[in-house]
């Protein structure tokens, strides 16, 4: 296992502190304050408390870094400024409904490139982390993507548009293109964990549209460091601002998935 950088250690410490707060809030749902930012897009007092912990810890350790956090939204920063992407509670809908599948996600970008990432699943007690060129890990175990290349044996993760979302018809056509060919389709509601699970070989692929940089920054690094492939759904290079993503174990499986997701090619990256 490679030595971890000072930045990664600070990210892990911040995630663990926020995770402890989330576990406490999850155990007392009667004390949560919840509101809808938009249709079916929830924010809770737990999101805000976790975000404050993360911002405090990261700013103290790296005051030269900008922090782009979900509940603050995207905002302009000087080009070239190193930054942290922060999702204080990925899977808020799960959290507020008592479903123990949610995460804290942090990624560090330097010179326009994601160089480190952390995703913590407090309920499962799993810490995923990676640094560019050093591999991806869960705890002290190195991650490898699945070797499976047959669609008939593949389990696919995705995010399906919900109430108030867009592109329902395109999603239904895309699902119809492959769901009868695969071993299973899962919609678990936390994109950062979905991508970590591709890196861990639990899913052979994951795709979604309408995502934000903090949803995918860490997980994209995990998949690539674990030997997988990440592109836009149509197959081209992906960036954090694109909003759509296809992450797979690579090989022929990637092309097969991209082909079957044809109805989603070119769909706008607005939140779905």
TORLO-442938 format. One record per residue (C-alpha): x, y, z. Coordinates in Angstrom, 2 decimals, padded with zeros to 5 digits. Layout:
N
    east   north      up
       X       Y       Z
...
***
This chain:
272
    east   north      up
  000.00  000.00  000.00
  001.55  003.36 -001.01
  002.22  006.17  001.43
 -000.60  008.68  001.55
 -000.10  012.37  000.88
 -000.77  015.02  003.51
 -003.79  016.16  001.49
 -005.29  012.67  001.42
 -004.75  012.25  005.15
 -006.56  015.56  005.75
 -009.42  014.47  003.48
 -009.78  011.16  005.32
 -009.77  012.87  008.71
 -012.41  015.36  007.56
 -014.58  012.58  006.08
 -014.36  010.51  009.26
 -015.37  013.45  011.46
 -018.30  014.23  009.16
 -019.22  010.55  009.06
 -019.44  010.38  012.83
 -021.82  013.33  012.81
 -023.94  011.71  010.10
 -024.20  008.46  012.05
 -025.40  010.41  015.08
 -027.98  012.31  013.02
 -029.11  009.11  011.28
 -029.86  007.54  014.64
 -032.17  010.46  015.59
 -034.44  011.07  012.56
 -036.95  012.85  014.79
 -034.47  015.73  015.16
 -033.76  016.17  011.44
 -034.93  019.27  009.62
 -035.61  018.51  005.95
 -036.65  020.69  003.03
 -036.87  020.25 -000.73
 -034.47  022.36 -002.79
 -036.47  021.28 -005.83
 -038.80  018.40 -006.62
 -037.45  015.25 -004.90
 -034.09  016.96 -004.21
 -033.79  017.08 -000.45
 -031.42  018.88  001.89
 -031.37  018.19  005.61
 -029.78  019.67  008.68
 -027.44  016.67  008.53
 -026.15  017.74  005.08
 -025.43  021.23  006.38
 -023.74  020.05  009.60
 -021.55  017.61  007.67
 -020.61  020.29  005.16
 -019.54  022.71  007.87
 -017.27  020.05  009.39
 -015.70  019.28  006.03
 -015.16  022.91  005.11
 -013.69  023.72  008.51
 -011.25  020.80  008.47
 -010.16  021.18  004.86
 -009.75  024.96  005.07
 -007.64  024.62  008.20
 -005.35  022.05  006.58
 -005.15  023.67  003.11
 -006.10  027.37  003.23
 -004.82  027.86 -000.34
 -007.47  025.49 -001.74
 -010.92  026.59 -002.87
 -013.82  024.45 -001.67
 -016.72  023.65 -003.98
 -019.41  022.05 -001.81
 -022.82  020.80 -002.87
 -024.93  022.93 -000.57
 -023.03  026.07 -001.62
 -023.40  025.28 -005.32
 -020.90  025.96 -008.08
 -019.23  029.36 -008.06
 -016.43  031.11 -009.88
 -012.87  030.68 -008.65
 -009.62  031.77 -010.25
 -008.38  029.39 -012.97
 -005.66  027.05 -011.74
 -006.62  027.37 -008.08
 -006.34  023.96 -006.35
 -009.71  022.91 -005.03
 -011.68  020.35 -003.08
 -014.99  019.04 -004.36
 -017.20  018.14 -001.40
 -020.44  016.21 -001.17
 -021.31  016.22  002.53
 -024.12  013.68  002.17
 -024.42  011.74 -001.06
 -027.72  009.91 -000.85
 -029.76  012.42  001.14
 -033.05  010.86  000.02
 -031.89  007.51  001.40
 -030.73  009.18  004.61
 -033.98  010.99  005.37
 -035.98  007.82  004.68
 -033.88  005.73  007.07
 -032.08  003.77  004.33
 -028.48  003.13  005.46
 -026.84  003.75  002.08
 -025.20  007.18  001.93
 -021.72  008.64  001.83
 -019.33  011.53  002.32
 -017.32  012.29 -000.83
 -014.26  014.52 -001.24
 -011.89  014.97 -004.18
 -008.84  017.15 -004.66
 -008.15  018.78 -008.02
 -004.76  020.33 -008.80
 -003.89  021.96 -012.14
 -007.18  020.81 -013.60
 -006.70  017.16 -012.68
 -008.27  015.10 -009.88
 -005.33  013.73 -007.90
 -006.97  012.30 -004.77
 -010.38  011.10 -003.66
 -012.18  009.78 -000.59
 -015.65  008.24 -000.26
 -016.76  007.14  003.19
 -019.83  004.96  003.78
 -020.54  005.57  007.49
 -023.27  002.93  007.80
 -021.14  000.20  006.18
 -017.92  001.33  007.82
 -016.12  001.37  004.44
 -013.53  003.97  003.46
 -012.67  004.14 -000.24
 -009.65  006.22 -001.23
 -007.23  006.76 -004.09
 -004.41  008.94 -005.34
 -003.52  009.34 -008.98
 -000.93  006.75 -009.97
 -001.11  004.97 -006.61
 -004.11  002.70 -007.04
 -007.52  002.68 -005.39
 -008.31  001.05 -002.05
 -011.06  000.21  000.39
 -009.39  000.28  003.79
 -006.03 -001.38  003.11
 -007.29 -003.65  000.30
 -006.46 -002.67 -003.27
 -009.43 -002.40 -005.62
 -009.73 -004.07 -009.02
 -012.60 -003.79 -011.44
 -014.53 -006.91 -012.39
 -013.08 -009.22 -015.04
 -016.57 -009.98 -016.32
 -017.16 -009.05 -019.95
 -020.44 -010.82 -020.67
 -023.55 -008.65 -020.42
 -025.54 -011.68 -019.34
 -023.44 -011.88 -016.16
 -023.11 -008.15 -015.51
 -024.79 -006.15 -012.75
 -025.32 -002.52 -013.73
 -025.81  000.48 -011.45
 -027.65  003.60 -012.54
 -029.64  006.60 -011.39
 -033.17  006.77 -012.76
 -034.97  010.12 -013.13
 -037.43  010.74 -010.32
 -040.41  013.02 -009.72
 -039.60  016.44 -011.09
 -036.75  015.09 -013.21
 -036.24  015.08 -016.96
 -035.55  012.59 -019.75
 -037.81  009.83 -018.42
 -038.66  008.64 -021.93
 -035.01  008.43 -022.99
 -034.14  006.50 -019.82
 -036.91  004.00 -020.41
 -035.75  003.42 -023.97
 -032.15  003.02 -022.81
 -033.14  000.53 -020.10
 -035.19 -001.41 -022.62
 -032.06 -001.66 -024.74
 -030.16 -003.79 -022.27
 -032.08 -004.75 -019.12
 -033.22 -008.07 -020.61
 -029.58 -008.86 -021.44
 -027.94 -008.29 -018.06
 -027.89 -010.14 -014.73
 -029.41 -007.18 -012.91
 -029.92 -003.42 -012.73
 -029.58 -001.57 -009.42
 -030.65  001.97 -008.51
 -029.15  002.61 -005.05
 -029.30  006.41 -004.92
 -025.70  007.43 -004.16
 -023.54  007.99 -007.25
 -020.25  008.31 -005.35
 -020.78  004.86 -003.84
 -021.96  003.44 -007.18
 -018.66  004.46 -008.77
 -016.69  003.08 -005.81
 -018.56 -000.19 -006.29
 -017.52 -000.32 -009.96
 -013.92  000.10 -008.82
 -014.44 -002.69 -006.28
 -015.88 -005.08 -008.89
 -019.34 -005.14 -007.30
 -020.89 -003.52 -010.36
 -019.61 -004.15 -013.87
 -020.86 -000.72 -014.96
 -022.59  002.45 -013.81
 -024.19  005.23 -015.83
 -026.17  008.37 -015.04
 -026.98  011.83 -016.40
 -027.55  015.12 -014.57
 -024.64  014.70 -012.14
 -022.48  017.41 -010.55
 -018.67  017.47 -010.10
 -018.84  016.48 -006.42
 -020.93  013.43 -007.38
 -018.29  011.95 -009.67
 -014.86  013.47 -008.98
 -013.64  010.90 -006.43
 -015.39  007.91 -008.00
 -014.03  008.61 -011.48
 -010.51  008.47 -010.04
 -011.31  005.21 -008.21
 -012.52  003.46 -011.37
 -009.53  004.49 -013.44
 -007.05  003.59 -010.69
 -008.75  000.19 -010.37
 -008.27 -000.52 -014.09
 -011.66  000.55 -015.42
 -012.79  002.99 -018.09
 -014.77  006.21 -017.66
 -016.25  008.17 -020.57
 -019.35  010.13 -021.44
 -022.33  007.91 -022.20
 -021.75  008.45 -025.92
 -018.18  007.23 -025.56
 -016.21  010.50 -025.69
 -013.86  011.90 -023.03
 -015.62  013.06 -019.89
 -015.03  016.04 -017.65
 -016.39  016.89 -014.22
 -018.76  019.50 -015.65
 -020.30  017.25 -018.33
 -023.00  015.80 -016.09
 -023.20  012.38 -017.75
 -020.99  009.39 -017.14
 -020.44  005.77 -018.13
 -017.99  003.86 -015.93
 -017.27  000.20 -016.63
 -014.78 -002.61 -016.17
 -013.59 -001.76 -019.68
 -012.95 -003.99 -022.65
 -015.81 -005.05 -024.89
 -018.26 -004.41 -022.08
 -017.75 -000.66 -022.32
 -018.57 -000.54 -026.00
 -021.57 -002.82 -025.53
 -022.97 -000.60 -022.79
 -022.40  002.62 -024.74
 -024.13  001.13 -027.78
 -027.18  000.07 -025.78
 -027.42  003.47 -024.11
 -027.96  005.09 -027.50
 -031.19  006.90 -026.46
 -029.17  008.86 -023.90
 -026.39  009.92 -026.27
 -026.33  013.68 -026.52
 -028.92  014.24 -023.80
 -028.35  017.57 -022.06
 -026.52  017.35 -018.75
 -029.25  019.09 -016.78
 -030.06  017.44 -013.45
 -032.35  014.49 -014.22
***
